Amino acid sequence: MRKKRSFKRRILVFFSVIIALFTVGIILFEQQQLEKERRESLERMLDNDAEIIGMYLKENDLLLHRHIGQVRDLLKYMQPELRLTIIDWHGGVLYDNLLEADRMENHLHRPEIEKSITLGKGSNIRLSSSNNVKYLYYAKKYDDDYFIRVALPYDVELQSFINSGNSFAYYILLFFIVCVLMMIYFANRFSKSMRELREFSLNVKRGSAIPPSFIFTDDEVGEVSADIVENYNLLQENRRKLAAEREKLLQHFQFSEEGIAIFSQDQKVVYSNSHFLQYLNVILDKPTLETEQLFSDPVFGDVVSFLNEDSREENMFSQRIEKSGKQFNVRVIIFDDQSFELYISDITKLEKRRLLKQEMTNNIAHELRTPVTSIRGYLETILSFSEDRVEERTRSFLDRAYSQTIRLSELIQDISMLTKIEDASDRFDQEQVQMKELLNELETDLSDKLREKEIIFRVDVSDNVIIYGSRTLLYSIFRNLTENAIAYAGEKIDIAIRCYSENEEAYYFEFYDSGTGVAEKHLVRIFERFYRVNEGRTRNTGGSGLGLAIVRNAVLFHKGSILARNRSEGGLSFLITFPKVHR
């Protein structure tokens, strides 16, 4: 097994290589620059020598009279190791102060001569083919069609002059050493923090407690490490709390009378309580101990179809299943990560109570409806007689009895409506309802009552407001609200129904009147059955006391909401929300 290198060692190696490369690069670059500058300095010196010699030859016409040898007199005043060569335009050597010119070969293709032909001057360091001595050559072209070439031996002394200047390299090396020492110091501090963090991670891995004396170094890494420890402690505390809450939830699931199961996205069971398996075995034809078996049973076909839908409008689905004389309500709730919960509730007793309640209510309404209708018919017949056939006192009692029979009829009708909404909502047909048309119909139906109390009725709803729901219940909502305002808000008031807002999710309606309003203490209870704002109010004005209860239940039937409030301008306002159903 290969031994892992420590973090400190990797930092030292990495940064040492970088600094070393940087240092070598600086030294090489500086040496090249220094060598270049000193060579250029020597070439300028040789250029001055060539210029002096050239002026001397020109002023004394030595080339014209072939007295070139007199240039020796000038060389006495120059460097003793200086070599002078005068070359004609064709490369022939006219003069050389160290060798015999007649025996020297053509110099036209010497590198320095070729450069001077092109650039006017040129230099080169090479070994002389004439005397095998290494020279720094410098050649310069003159208009008189000749070249003057001067050279210095490229010996140890000259090389040391050009290549000297190592003091800078020493400074750079010293800088490198200082950097490495500083890097070692900081790497030690950093590695100490890393060792402490490593010790912390090992304690976490072993499950050991973090001792209170565990303190990190006083630097940025230490602060980050301390933050990690603090966050870890918070995480541990939250884990303990989460474990406690999870235990509570599991106990709740276990003792719940509902069958509860939680499934992953791929329909694998995560948790199920005992009631779930018990109810599942009642519903399935064959007993099973595998909860996932339900997804392959035809009884749960609608549930599986809902789970497999790619684009669903809601994340909840419910279904009723009857099996072996029992009734079960199955509910599915899908979460954002596509995992889901499945609930199975035994509603046999509740359903029996509901049916019994519905049957009893229907029987009461039926039994009351027949005698009330008969009494009402007899009273109407008697009241239709002429006044001379009925005494005044008798007629007064008959009027009262007749009004009470009307009230009983309305009460029976409202009870039947409320029972139907709560217990038989599936009996209401649903369709696309054009709200402006419905409200105009309402205004026509109540026109006599509105005219009697001099009430102004306004509808502010556009033609494109269409709600999918029960036309009967939508009409009942606004009729009950309007009749309630007519009965209790007063005379010469305004009643308005408006759709004040709309978005992709819902329509927002407001129903309001400009009447007397209701005391704040009553607002939270006005939707209760038979609730009276004051006892004499219903007695004097009639009504069953169920109108607003019907309104609330009809709104809930459409999955909406309703809120009552007093208006600052006076009167009562109802804010109603109807969700849009996209079909």
C-alpha positions in Angstrom: 0.0 0.0 0.0 1.4 3.3 -1.1 2.1 5.7 1.8 0.1 8.9 1.6 2.2 12.1 1.7 1.3 14.6 4.3 -0.5 17.8 3.4 2.5 19.8 4.7 4.9 17.9 2.6 2.8 18.4 -0.5 2.6 22.1 0.1 6.3 22.4 0.6 7.2 20.3 -2.5 4.7 22.1 -4.7 5.6 25.7 -3.7 9.3 24.9 -3.6 9.2 23.7 -7.2 7.3 26.8 -8.2 9.7 29.2 -6.4 12.8 27.3 -7.7 11.6 27.5 -11.3 10.8 31.2 -10.8 14.3 31.8 -9.3 16.1 29.9 -12.0 14.1 31.8 -14.6 15.0 35.2 -13.1 18.7 34.2 -12.9 18.9 33.0 -16.5 17.1 36.0 -17.8 19.3 38.4 -15.8 22.5 36.7 -16.9 21.4 36.9 -20.6 20.5 40.5 -20.2 23.8 41.3 -18.5 25.8 39.4 -21.1 24.0 41.2 -23.9 24.7 44.6 -22.4 28.4 43.9 -21.8 28.9 42.5 -25.3 27.2 45.6 -26.7 29.5 47.7 -24.7 32.6 45.9 -26.1 31.1 46.2 -29.6 30.7 50.0 -29.1 34.4 50.2 -28.0 35.4 48.2 -31.1 33.2 50.5 -33.2 35.1 53.5 -31.9 38.4 51.9 -32.8 37.2 51.1 -36.3 36.0 54.7 -36.7 39.4 56.1 -35.6 41.2 53.8 -38.0 38.8 54.6 -40.8 39.3 58.4 -40.3 43.1 57.9 -40.1 43.1 56.0 -43.4 40.9 58.6 -45.1 42.8 61.6 -43.9 46.2 60.2 -45.0 45.0 58.5 -48.2 46.8 55.4 -47.2 44.6 53.1 -49.3 45.1 55.3 -52.4 48.9 55.3 -52.1 49.1 51.7 -50.9 50.7 52.8 -47.6 48.4 50.9 -45.4 51.3 49.6 -43.3 51.5 53.1 -41.7 48.4 52.3 -39.7 50.8 50.5 -37.3 51.7 53.8 -35.9 48.1 54.3 -34.9 47.7 50.9 -33.3 50.4 51.7 -30.8 47.9 53.9 -29.0 45.2 51.1 -28.9 44.8 47.9 -27.0 48.0 45.8 -27.5 45.9 42.6 -28.1 43.7 44.4 -30.7 43.7 42.7 -34.1 43.1 44.8 -37.2 42.1 43.5 -40.7 41.4 45.7 -43.7 39.4 43.8 -46.4 38.4 45.1 -49.9 35.0 44.9 -51.4 35.7 41.5 -53.0 36.9 39.9 -49.7 40.6 40.2 -50.3 42.7 40.9 -47.3 44.6 44.2 -47.7 46.1 44.4 -44.3 46.3 42.3 -41.1 48.5 43.5 -38.2 49.2 39.9 -37.0 49.4 37.8 -40.2 50.7 38.3 -43.8 47.8 39.5 -45.9 49.0 37.8 -49.1 48.7 34.4 -47.5 45.2 34.8 -46.1 42.2 33.4 -47.8 39.2 35.4 -49.1 37.1 36.8 -46.1 33.9 37.7 -48.0 32.0 34.9 -46.4 33.1 35.5 -42.9 29.9 35.9 -40.7 30.8 39.4 -39.5 31.5 40.5 -43.1 28.2 39.1 -44.4 26.3 41.0 -41.6 28.2 44.3 -42.4 27.3 43.9 -46.1 23.6 43.8 -45.1 23.5 46.0 -42.0 26.6 48.1 -42.4 28.2 46.5 -39.4 28.3 43.1 -37.8 29.9 41.0 -35.0 30.6 37.4 -34.2 32.4 35.2 -31.7 34.2 32.3 -33.4 37.5 30.5 -33.8 39.8 32.1 -36.4 40.6 29.8 -39.4 43.8 31.8 -40.0 45.6 31.4 -36.6 43.2 29.2 -34.6 42.5 31.8 -32.0 39.0 32.5 -30.7 38.1 36.2 -31.3 35.2 38.6 -30.8 35.1 40.1 -34.3 33.5 43.4 -35.2 33.4 44.5 -38.9 32.2 47.8 -40.4 31.6 48.7 -44.1 32.9 52.1 -45.5 31.8 53.9 -48.6 35.3 53.6 -50.2 34.4 49.9 -50.8 36.4 48.3 -48.0 35.8 46.8 -44.6 37.6 47.5 -41.4 37.5 44.5 -39.0 38.8 44.7 -35.5 38.9 41.9 -33.0 39.8 41.0 -29.4 40.9 37.6 -28.3 37.9 35.8 -26.6 40.1 34.6 -23.7 39.4 34.0 -20.1 39.7 37.6 -19.2 37.2 38.8 -21.8 34.8 35.9 -21.0 34.9 36.8 -17.3 34.2 40.4 -18.2 31.1 39.5 -20.2 29.8 36.7 -17.9 30.6 38.4 -14.6 27.8 39.7 -12.3 27.0 36.6 -10.3 26.2 38.8 -7.2 22.6 39.1 -8.5 22.3 35.4 -8.6 23.5 35.2 -5.0 20.8 37.7 -4.0 18.2 35.6 -5.8 19.3 32.4 -4.2 19.2 34.1 -0.8 15.7 35.3 -1.6 14.7 31.7 -2.5 16.1 30.4 0.8 14.1 33.1 2.8 10.9 32.2 0.9 11.4 28.5 1.6 11.9 29.2 5.3 8.8 31.4 5.4 6.8 28.7 3.6 8.0 26.1 6.1 6.8 28.3 8.9 3.4 29.0 7.5 3.0 25.3 6.3 3.7 24.3 9.9 0.9 26.6 11.2 -1.5 25.5 8.5 -0.7 21.8 8.9 -1.3 22.1 12.7 -4.8 23.4 11.9 -5.3 20.5 9.5 -4.1 18.0 12.1 -6.6 19.4 14.6 -9.3 19.3 12.0 -8.3 15.7 11.2 -8.5 14.8 14.9 -12.0 16.3 15.0 -13.1 14.3 12.0 -11.7 11.1 13.5 -13.6 11.8 16.7 -16.8 12.3 14.6 -16.1 9.1 12.7 -15.6 7.1 15.9 -18.7 8.7 17.5 -16.6 10.1 20.3 -17.7 13.3 22.1 -15.9 16.5 21.3 -14.1 17.6 24.5 -14.8 21.2 25.7 -11.0 21.8 25.8 -10.8 21.2 22.0 -9.5 24.5 20.7 -8.2 25.3 17.2 -5.3 27.6 16.3 -5.9 31.3 16.3 -6.0 31.9 12.5 -8.4 31.9 9.6 -8.2 28.1 9.2 -8.8 27.7 13.0 -11.9 30.0 12.7 -13.2 28.0 9.8 -12.6 24.8 11.8 -14.3 26.2 14.9 -17.3 27.1 12.7 -17.4 23.5 11.4 -17.3 22.2 15.0 -20.1 24.6 16.0 -22.2 23.5 12.9 -21.5 19.9 13.7 -22.8 20.3 17.3 -25.9 22.0 16.0 -26.4 19.2 13.5 -26.0 16.6 16.3 -28.6 18.5 18.4 -31.0 18.7 15.4 -30.5 15.0 14.7 -31.4 14.2 18.3 -34.5 16.4 18.0 -35.4 14.9 14.6 -35.0 11.4 16.0 -37.3 12.3 18.9 -39.9 13.8 16.5 -39.5 10.7 14.3 -40.2 8.4 17.2 -43.3 10.5 18.1 -44.5 10.3 14.5 -43.9 6.5 14.3 -45.8 6.1 17.6 -48.6 8.2 16.2 -48.7 6.1 13.0 -48.6 2.9 15.0 -51.5 3.8 17.3 -53.5 5.5 14.6 -56.8 3.9 13.6 -55.9 4.6 9.9 -53.7 2.4 7.9 -50.7 4.4 6.9 -47.8 3.5 4.5 -45.0 5.6 3.1 -43.5 4.7 -0.3 -40.4 5.8 -2.2 -40.5 7.2 -5.8 -40.1 3.7 -7.2 -43.1 2.4 -5.1 -40.9 0.6 -2.5 -42.4 0.6 1.0 -40.5 2.7 3.5 -42.8 2.3 6.4 -46.3 0.8 7.1 -48.2 0.4 10.3 -50.1 -2.8 11.3 -53.6 -1.3 10.4 -52.4 -0.8 6.8 -51.6 -4.4 6.3 -54.7 -5.5 8.1 -57.0 -3.3 5.9 -55.0 -4.3 2.8 -55.7 -8.0 3.4 -59.4 -7.3 3.8 -59.5 -5.5 0.4 -57.3 -7.8 -1.6 -58.6 -11.1 -2.8 -55.6 -13.0 -1.6 -53.9 -12.4 1.8 -50.4 -11.0 1.5 -47.5 -9.9 3.7 -46.0 -7.8 0.9 -47.3 -4.2 1.0 -46.2 -3.5 -2.6 -48.7 -6.2 -3.8 -51.4 -3.6 -3.9 -49.9 -1.9 -7.0 -50.6 -5.0 -9.1 -54.2 -5.6 -7.8 -57.0 -4.3 -10.1 -58.9 -2.9 -7.0 -56.2 -0.2 -6.7 -56.1 0.5 -10.5 -57.3 4.1 -10.1 -54.6 4.8 -7.5 -51.9 3.3 -9.7 -53.2 5.4 -12.7 -53.0 8.5 -10.6 -49.4 7.7 -9.5 -48.3 7.1 -13.1 -49.7 10.4 -14.5 -47.0 12.6 -16.0 -48.8 15.9 -15.5 -51.3 15.9 -12.6 -53.1 19.0 -11.5 -53.3 18.0 -7.8 -51.0 16.0 -5.6 -53.9 14.3 -3.7 -56.3 11.5 -4.8 -59.0 9.7 -2.9 -61.1 6.7 -3.7 -63.8 4.6 -1.9 -63.6 0.8 -2.0 -66.3 -1.6 -0.8 -65.1 -5.1 0.1 -66.5 -7.8 2.3 -69.3 -5.7 3.6 -66.9 -2.9 4.7 -66.2 0.5 3.2 -62.7 2.0 3.0 -61.5 5.4 2.0 -58.1 5.3 0.2 -56.1 8.5 0.0 -52.8 9.2 -1.8 -50.6 12.3 -1.1 -47.6 12.8 -3.4 -44.7 14.9 -2.2 -42.3 17.1 -4.3 -39.7 14.3 -4.5 -42.3 11.9 -5.9 -42.4 9.8 -2.8 -46.0 9.4 -1.5 -48.1 8.4 1.5 -51.1 6.0 1.2 -53.9 6.0 3.8 -56.6 3.4 4.2 -59.5 4.3 6.6 -62.3 2.0 7.6 -65.3 4.3 7.2 -67.9 1.6 7.6 -69.3 3.0 10.8 -69.0 6.6 9.6 -70.8 5.7 6.4 -73.6 3.9 8.3 -74.0 7.0 10.6 -74.0 9.3 7.5 -76.6 7.2 5.7 -78.7 7.0 8.9 -78.4 10.7 9.4 -79.3 11.4 5.8 -82.2 8.9 6.0 -83.5 10.5 9.2 -83.2 14.0 7.8 -85.0 13.0 4.6 -87.7 11.2 6.6 -88.2 14.2 8.9 -88.3 16.6 5.9 -90.7 14.2 4.1 -92.9 13.7 7.1 -93.0 17.5 7.8 -93.5 18.5 4.2 -96.8 16.7 3.8 -98.7 18.1 6.8 -97.1 21.5 6.4 -98.2 21.6 2.7 -101.7 20.5 3.7 -102.0 23.1 6.4 -100.6 25.8 4.1 -103.1 24.8 1.4 -106.1 24.9 3.8 -104.9 28.3 5.1 -104.6 29.7 1.6 -108.1 28.5 0.9 -109.5 30.1 4.0 -107.7 33.3 3.4 -109.0 33.5 -0.1 -112.6 33.8 1.3 -114.1 37.3 1.3 -113.7 39.3 4.5 -117.4 39.0 5.4 -117.0 35.2 5.6 -114.0 35.4 8.0 -113.9 37.3 11.2 -111.1 39.9 11.6 -109.6 38.2 14.6 -109.7 34.8 12.9 -108.0 36.2 9.8 -105.2 37.7 12.0 -104.5 34.3 13.4 -104.8 32.7 10.1 -102.2 35.2 8.6 -99.8 34.4 11.4 -100.3 30.6 10.9 -99.8 31.0 7.2 -96.5 32.9 7.6 -95.2 30.2 10.0 -96.1 27.5 7.5 -94.1 29.4 4.8 -91.2 29.7 7.2 -91.4 25.9 8.0 -91.4 25.2 4.2 -88.3 27.3 3.7 -86.7 25.6 6.7 -87.3 22.2 5.3 -86.0 23.3 1.9 -82.8 24.7 3.4 -82.2 21.6 5.6 -82.6 19.4 2.5 -80.2 21.6 0.5 -77.6 21.6 3.4 -77.9 17.9 3.8 -77.5 17.3 0.1 -74.3 19.5 -0.1 -72.7 17.8 2.9 -73.7 14.1 2.3 -74.6 13.8 -1.3 -72.5 16.3 -3.1 -72.0 13.9 -6.0 -75.7 14.4 -6.9 -75.0 18.0 -8.1 -74.3 18.3 -11.8 -71.3 20.4 -12.7 -70.9 22.5 -15.9 -69.3 25.7 -17.2 -71.3 28.6 -15.7 -71.3 32.0 -17.2 -71.4 34.2 -14.1 -72.7 37.4 -15.6 -75.7 35.7 -17.1 -76.4 33.9 -13.7 -76.3 37.2 -11.8 -78.5 39.0 -14.2 -81.0 36.1 -13.8 -80.8 36.6 -10.0 -81.5 40.4 -10.4 -84.6 39.6 -12.5 -85.9 37.0 -9.9 -85.5 39.4 -7.0 -86.5 42.6 -8.8 -89.8 43.0 -6.9 -88.1 42.7 -3.5 -85.4 45.1 -4.6 -87.9 47.6 -5.9 -90.0 47.3 -2.7 -87.0 48.5 -0.5 -85.6 50.9 -3.2 -82.4 49.0 -3.4 -79.9 49.6 -6.2 -78.4 46.3 -7.4 -75.2 46.4 -9.5 -73.3 43.6 -11.2 -69.7 44.3 -12.2 -68.6 41.0 -13.8 -67.2 40.6 -17.3 -68.6 38.2 -19.8 -65.5 36.0 -19.8 -65.8 35.0 -16.1 -66.8 31.4 -16.3 -66.7 29.0 -13.3 -66.8 25.2 -13.5 -69.3 24.1 -10.9 -72.9 23.5 -9.9 -75.2 26.2 -11.4 -77.7 25.5 -8.7 -75.2 26.0 -5.8 -73.6 29.1 -7.4 -77.1 30.6 -7.8 -77.9 29.7 -4.2 -74.7 31.4 -2.9 -75.5 34.8 -4.4 -79.3 34.5 -3.8 -78.9 33.8 -0.1 -76.4 36.7 0.3 -78.7 39.0 -1.6 -81.9 38.0 0.3 -79.9 38.3 3.6 -78.9 41.9 2.6 -82.5 42.7 1.6 -83.8 41.4 4.9 -81.3 42.9 7.3 -79.2 45.7 5.7 -82.0 48.3 5.5 -83.8 50.3 2.8 -82.4 52.5 0.1 -79.1 50.8 0.1 -76.7 49.6 -2.6 -75.9 45.9 -3.2 -73.0 45.1 -5.5 -71.4 41.9 -6.8 -68.1 42.3 -8.6 -65.2 40.2 -9.7 -62.4 42.4 -8.6 -59.4 40.3 -9.5 -58.3 37.2 -11.5 -55.1 35.2 -12.0 -54.2 31.8 -13.4 -55.4 30.1 -10.2 -58.7 31.7 -9.2 -61.4 34.3 -9.5 -61.9 36.8 -6.7 -65.4 38.0 -6.0 -66.8 40.6 -3.6 -70.4 40.9 -2.5 -71.2 43.9 -0.4 -74.0 46.2 0.7 -74.0 49.8 2.1 -76.3 49.0 5.0 -75.8 48.9 8.8 -73.2 46.1 8.9 -72.7 43.6 11.8 -70.9 43.9 15.1 -67.4 42.6 15.0 -68.1 39.9 17.6 -70.7 38.3 15.4 -68.5 38.1 12.2 -66.7 34.9 13.2 -70.0 33.0 13.8 -72.4 34.3 11.2 -71.8 31.1 9.0 -72.9 28.8 11.9 -76.3 27.0 11.5 -79.2 28.8 13.2 -76.9 31.5 14.6 -78.8 34.8 15.4 -77.2 38.2 15.5 -80.2 39.0 17.7 -83.2 36.8 18.4 -85.8 39.3 17.3 -84.2 39.7 13.9 -85.3 36.4 12.5 -88.6 36.4 14.2 -89.5 39.7 12.7 -88.1 39.2 9.2 -88.5 35.5 8.7 -85.8 33.2 7.4 -84.6 29.8 8.4 -81.2 30.8 9.9 -79.4 28.4 7.5 -78.8 30.8 4.6 -75.2 31.7 5.3 -74.4 28.1 6.4 -75.6 27.0 2.9 -73.5 29.8 1.4 -70.3 28.6 3.2 -70.9 24.9 2.3 -71.7 25.8 -1.3 -68.4 27.7 -1.6 -66.5 24.8 0.0 -68.1 22.5 -2.5 -66.3 24.5 -5.2 -63.1 24.3 -3.2 -63.2 28.0 -2.5 -63.2 30.2 0.5 -65.4 33.0 2.0 -64.6 35.7 4.5 -67.0 38.3 6.0 -65.9 41.8 7.1 -67.4 45.2 7.8 -66.7 47.9 5.2 -65.2 51.2 6.3 -67.8 53.0 4.2 -70.6 51.1 6.0 -72.2 47.8 5.3 -71.1 44.2 5.2 -68.7 42.7 2.6 -68.1 39.0 1.7 -64.8 38.1 -0.1 -65.2 34.9 -2.1 -62.5 32.9 -3.9 -63.4 30.4 -6.6 -60.4 28.3 -7.8 -60.2 27.8 -11.6 -60.6 24.2 -12.8 -58.8 23.6 -16.1 -60.7 20.9 -18.0 
